[in-house]
Amino acid sequence: MAGSAIIRVKAIAIAANLTAPSPFMRSRRFLGDLALEEQWTPQITAKPTGKRILIVGAGPSGLSCAHHLALMGHTVEIHEAGPVAGGMMHFGIPSYRLPRNVLDGETARIERMGVKIVLNHKVEDIVAEKQNGKFDAVFVAVGAHLSKKTDIPARDAGKILDAVSFLKDVEMGNAPKMGRRVAIYGGGNTAMDAARVAMRLGHEPLIIYRRDRAHMPAHEFEADEALEEGVKIHWLRTIKSIDQTTVTVEVMEIDDKGRPKPTGQLETLEANDLILALGQDTDTAFLQKVPGVQFKADGTVIVSEQMMTRAAGLFAGGDMVPSERTVTIGVGHGKKAARNIDAYLRGEGYAKPGKKDLATFDKLHLWFYTNVEQRPQGHVELQKRRTSFDEVVQGLTEKEAAFEAKRCLSCGNCFECDGCYGACPEDAINKLGVGKRYEYNYDLCTGCAVCFEQCPCHAITMIPEPAPV
Ligand SMILES: Cc1cc2nc3c(=O)[nH]c(=O)nc-3n(C[C@H](O)[C@H](O)[C@H](O)COP(=O)(O)OP(=O)(O)OC[C@H]3O[C@@H](n4cnc5c(N)ncnc54)[C@H](O)[C@@H]3O)c2cc1C
């Protein structure tokens, strides 16, 4: 059976963006875990195309693009600056949210599909690299790794670090020496992760953020989990200055447009070191010399709807293009770019299939389904969380996965309940066998709509017959 590569990583990423993961996501995670355990490798049925594609960066976007291009029969080579594949999934997202054996397993699967990953190879001149390697197209996904800075008056201060370097150093086994209390400046996921990692290293982390909880960029669940673990969060505070053992902050207010406004009131917090988690910029300087490539003022690269830069055959995606910055988006960009690169190499345009109608709640027959309460997914015990990098959110057993799968409403998609087959008074519906659904005999069908009316998931649509000419 062919398992979709990076399915589990994507499942984690999507689940990470939801406060209540859907039954679909939970079951996908189970399948992803099983795929790793049993080493499933997708079978490539496409004929080799003889086309060579260079991918720059082995983060989620580059890996996803490689996976899809390999399935289409292309030869793919990834050039990665770092010592391992994974990008921010390896050096940003901590292992208690994305275990490294999972990440490595997903990468190994992509390599088993024939993708070549060249590590410790920073691309400086993309035009030369393309020519020398006889590549037909290039996908660039180098992420955003330059930490944003701010000027804070520091007198005789302890360490000031940036969050991405801190997380990377910890991941490489070089955790910096810091004092007991560590302040983290920022309100995004990176700030939450830096604080939770500092907690696991034995420090007392406190987050300082200029707005309130309702306006923080971090996911709700990340802030909840950080608070549960004992991280202190000082909302509505900006840092004015720091010294050896204290941080002076100014209390802020939120105005009616949700912007923080200074009040002039100062407070002192105890902290030995400061970690800045203020976001990242992308390092696209190496693309400046490529004729045609255009940039936004923040350094992100402008791409078309087809993910192509304004240089023909040079595509880009993930954190380095203007978009939301998540693994899910990066993986989606990789897939979209692969489809468009494939079409470009064939001298065609990729036509996106039309979307199916939305099957909204009012179109479903909810009585058909099992009505059960949502169950919280297993979490590692709190005390262990504070001191170890074990994965916090646990996977599902086969029984739990089957239960979650049964909760799925399968909206708009036939799941072969046989309702239409049983309801048709004219015997106009034939079963085609498991997984093959049904065949409708329109010579026998009278258009009574019984099948349509009973369908629990709205997989059947009634279309008016054309009026006789
Ligand atoms: C602390 C932290 C926590 C996060 N948590 C989440 C989360 O919970 N859920 C979520 O969805 N997202 C999360 N994100 C965001 C997510 O990690 C990124 O959006 C995603 O990794 C971007 O993917 P990418 O492939 O574009 O770039 P990256 O993952 O950054 O990968 C880019 C790769 O390109 C390589 N590279 C760079 N320059 C070159 C060059 N010149 N030549 C060759 N290789 C090069 C880099 O070494 C890197 O491996 C988090 C980010 C951080 C920092």
PDBQT file of the ligand as one rigid body, heavy atoms in Angstrom, charges set to zero:
ROOT
HETATM    1  C1  LIG A 501      10.169  27.972  16.631  1.00  0.00    +0.000 C 
HETATM    2  C2  LIG A 501       9.248  27.739  15.472  1.00  0.00    +0.000 A 
HETATM    3  C3  LIG A 501       8.075  27.020  15.680  1.00  0.00    +0.000 A 
HETATM    4  C4  LIG A 501       7.194  26.804  14.629  1.00  0.00    +0.000 A 
HETATM    5  N1  LIG A 501       6.068  26.059  14.863  1.00  0.00    +0.000 NA
HETATM    6  C5  LIG A 501       5.238  25.768  13.836  1.00  0.00    +0.000 A 
HETATM    7  C6  LIG A 501       4.077  24.924  14.024  1.00  0.00    +0.000 A 
HETATM    8  O1  LIG A 501       3.788  24.478  15.108  1.00  0.00    +0.000 OA
HETATM    9  N2  LIG A 501       3.283  24.657  12.958  1.00  0.00    +0.000 N 
HETATM   10  C7  LIG A 501       3.584  25.138  11.721  1.00  0.00    +0.000 A 
HETATM   11  O2  LIG A 501       2.850  24.851  10.778  1.00  0.00    +0.000 OA
HETATM   12  N3  LIG A 501       4.662  25.947  11.512  1.00  0.00    +0.000 NA
HETATM   13  C8  LIG A 501       5.499  26.257  12.531  1.00  0.00    +0.000 A 
HETATM   14  N4  LIG A 501       6.601  27.061  12.316  1.00  0.00    +0.000 N 
HETATM   15  C9  LIG A 501       6.828  27.628  10.962  1.00  0.00    +0.000 C 
HETATM   16  C10 LIG A 501       7.429  26.578  10.014  1.00  0.00    +0.000 C 
HETATM   17  O3  LIG A 501       8.512  25.945  10.629  1.00  0.00    +0.000 OA
HETATM   18  C11 LIG A 501       7.854  27.249   8.714  1.00  0.00    +0.000 C 
HETATM   19  O4  LIG A 501       6.759  27.967   8.180  1.00  0.00    +0.000 OA
HETATM   20  C12 LIG A 501       8.310  26.198   7.672  1.00  0.00    +0.000 C 
HETATM   21  O5  LIG A 501       9.353  25.401   8.174  1.00  0.00    +0.000 OA
HETATM   22  C13 LIG A 501       8.772  26.898   6.381  1.00  0.00    +0.000 C 
HETATM   23  O6  LIG A 501       9.174  25.929   5.463  1.00  0.00    +0.000 OA
HETATM   24  P1  LIG A 501      10.197  26.265   4.274  1.00  0.00    +0.000 P 
HETATM   25  O7  LIG A 501      10.439  24.976   3.567  1.00  0.00    +0.000 OA
HETATM   26  O8  LIG A 501       9.695  27.427   3.511  1.00  0.00    +0.000 OA
HETATM   27  O9  LIG A 501      11.527  26.779   4.967  1.00  0.00    +0.000 OA
HETATM   28  P2  LIG A 501      12.460  26.163   6.085  1.00  0.00    +0.000 P 
HETATM   29  O10 LIG A 501      11.764  25.167   6.909  1.00  0.00    +0.000 OA
HETATM   30  O11 LIG A 501      13.035  27.329   6.763  1.00  0.00    +0.000 OA
HETATM   31  O12 LIG A 501      13.590  25.403   5.254  1.00  0.00    +0.000 OA
HETATM   32  C14 LIG A 501      14.458  26.102   4.403  1.00  0.00    +0.000 C 
HETATM   33  C15 LIG A 501      15.716  25.267   4.176  1.00  0.00    +0.000 C 
HETATM   34  O13 LIG A 501      16.514  25.917   3.194  1.00  0.00    +0.000 OA
HETATM   35  C16 LIG A 501      17.884  25.844   3.581  1.00  0.00    +0.000 C 
HETATM   36  N5  LIG A 501      18.607  26.939   2.930  1.00  0.00    +0.000 N 
HETATM   37  C17 LIG A 501      18.562  28.269   3.212  1.00  0.00    +0.000 A 
HETATM   38  N6  LIG A 501      19.332  28.971   2.355  1.00  0.00    +0.000 NA
HETATM   39  C18 LIG A 501      19.881  28.056   1.501  1.00  0.00    +0.000 A 
HETATM   40  C19 LIG A 501      20.760  28.172   0.380  1.00  0.00    +0.000 A 
HETATM   41  N7  LIG A 501      21.202  29.349  -0.058  1.00  0.00    +0.000 N 
HETATM   42  N8  LIG A 501      21.156  27.011  -0.239  1.00  0.00    +0.000 NA
HETATM   43  C20 LIG A 501      20.684  25.813   0.170  1.00  0.00    +0.000 A 
HETATM   44  N9  LIG A 501      19.835  25.665   1.216  1.00  0.00    +0.000 NA
HETATM   45  C21 LIG A 501      19.433  26.774   1.864  1.00  0.00    +0.000 A 
HETATM   46  C22 LIG A 501      17.842  25.954   5.086  1.00  0.00    +0.000 C 
HETATM   47  O14 LIG A 501      19.018  25.420   5.679  1.00  0.00    +0.000 OA
HETATM   48  C23 LIG A 501      16.581  25.141   5.421  1.00  0.00    +0.000 C 
HETATM   49  O15 LIG A 501      16.889  23.789   5.652  1.00  0.00    +0.000 OA
HETATM   50  C24 LIG A 501       7.493  27.317  13.342  1.00  0.00    +0.000 A 
HETATM   51  C25 LIG A 501       8.671  28.057  13.133  1.00  0.00    +0.000 A 
HETATM   52  C26 LIG A 501       9.543  28.273  14.184  1.00  0.00    +0.000 A 
HETATM   53  C27 LIG A 501      10.801  29.064  13.941  1.00  0.00    +0.000 C 
ENDROOT
TORSDOF 0
